[in-house]
Amino acid sequence: MSLEDKILAYMREVAYKPLKIDELAHNLGIDSKKDVKRFHALLSAMEQEGKVIKTRYGRYGVPEKLNLVVGKLQGNQAGFGFILPDDNTLPDVFVPANQMNGAMHGDRVVARLLKGGSGRNQEGEIIRILKRRSNLIVGRYEAGRQFGFVIPDEQRISQDIFIPKAEAKGIKNGMKVQVEITRWPERRRNPEGRIIDILGFPGEKGVDTLTIIKKYELPDDFPPEVKKEVQSLSRELSPEELAERRDLRELTMVTIDGADAKDLDDAVSLQRLPNGNWRLGVHIADVSYYVREGSQLDREAFARGTSVYLVDRVIPMLPPELSNDLCSLNAQADRLALSVLMEIDSRGQVVDHEFAPSVIRTNERMTYDAVRAILEDQDPKLRQRYAALVPMFEEMGQLAAVLRQKRLARGAIDFALPEVKVLLDDDGKPLDIVKQKRTIAESIIEEFMLVCNETVAEHFARLELPFIYRIHEDPDEEKLRHFRDFAHNLGITLKGKLDKIHPRVLQEILQEVAGKPEERVINTLLLRAMKQAKYAPDRQSHYGLAAEYYTHFTAPIRRYPDLVIHRLLREYLTKTPSKKRLSRLYKNNAVAAEHCSVRERVAMEAERESVEVKMIEYMVDKIDQEFDAVISGVTSFGLFVELDNLVEGLVHVSSLDDDFYRYHEEKVALIGERTGNTFRIGQPLRVILTRASKEDRQLDFILA
């Protein structure tokens, strides 16, 4: 047990009363000058992180025993907020506007719990700000006579940022800008700032994407030292390096990706063995050979954590010279890889596996569309063109079906939520919004990557060596209760206790509503009840996949945890590390897991906003047009409706002028008091678009 764990365990004892630092050191048996100095430094660091609290009397305790909660503040444009506790077993804490005490959305705070509340109704008062959010904010500049101010794009920041006149020279009213906070808010004082970047006027070419890049502080270029390191990498594969690898260049294999993909980091091969089993090969670009631990490339990749896929561009984790060339498994080119070779029986069970640093050469760069056309459409031209590969594709289709059936049988949740793709012209203007259907081609790659990730995770879990796992905790019980109540109104029964719901039960509900009008709504609400998957140094099961072992191994070009796992695999295959090295690896893995989970969430938010902005822009010239829609949400202020192209907007309750409509929470419905007309989730409607605002990211409709 580490010293930090000892301190926390001691403070959590029932009989513990807050002690001064010297008393605490004495009781823990810390007496030498060196150990006392180390103890003081550790306690100070724990205080800064909110793991322990120092009272005004100089005594230390853990937050939960001092009636305090530590967590991240999620603001609201109305001025109040919620604290999302570090301890995820605790409910969120509501903070009234008059108890925010200068805290902003995104700050890490300590709050005192106020009397009279508990559970969902617990209120708190912020008493300390442990760490401020980023001091960079994007918004719209509004000029005044004596001063200006910036209205943040982030609606969860309720305060405008005061800009002194001297800091706003040359900036025109309505421009999008990036501002740096120079003075944080106080109880009755707005934050102050200075403008550090002018992005342009809303509607100008590229400003919407640039705004998202600045808002989420995404990197826009690689530092000179990283570029220099990339240029020094050898393009030639030395005979010595090849001699130490399994030569798989004669093995038939292909990449299967989207037509516009450039970073091809996974190839697949498949053979039938004499015993009737399949031998599946998943061959992943050996990025770890080029990106060495501690290098400038490695530090930059860690900082980014992941590639970010915006509508009109990719912000890569690695420079294009690596992601699109050296580490991309381009057809007919020799490439270094880490290969996972699995023997799989007719039930989809992996009965044997091996790992091998390899050198490979892919035969073809296939697209999802081409493989789908070969297998589903039986396209004669494509089947003739790829005649040598067609038997392997057909075997792949069979194996993918077996693996998928096995996964669903054990209870994996398979959401039927189509992804959306916005097609742009050369100027970045949206031309169309299309649903991306999952075909047999996508299913082949999905199933092969899933079984590979599970195989790698189980192998290293059994070795009990430091590792990074991909975990997915059980659903939020309160959100699951809300889902159960809603489903009950549709005649759907959720069986079992909410704290022990097996994922198979949820998958059965999704199968029950498949093809029905309420299918998308049920899928969406159930997804909202799920917790976010994340990375962790300790193994837990993956709830959504109903998998005991899971990790991310298959995308080291675009995900940093995968790169770390490649390094671990290579190291463990070579030797057994010393105890000191194992301890260091565990700590490094814990840091990487936490950091990359955060970077992944940032990327997801930026990607989602990037799509939303273009979807709204697509609708701007469609005012007064009629559309088929489905009610996707019901609130006291109106109906959220979703069009066939997955665009979503609001029918405000004030526009329902044939009656007075009241919101019934237990039925999740708006019901007319006089007519009894009822609006429920899943109900089809005809609507007319009346307003489309890119600035507010809002579409308004009325009933046709």
Summary of the structure (lengths in Angstrom):
residues: 704
radius of gyration: 27.9
end to end distance: 66.5
largest distance: 84.3
contacts: 2195
relative contact order: 0.07
helix: 35%
strand: 28%
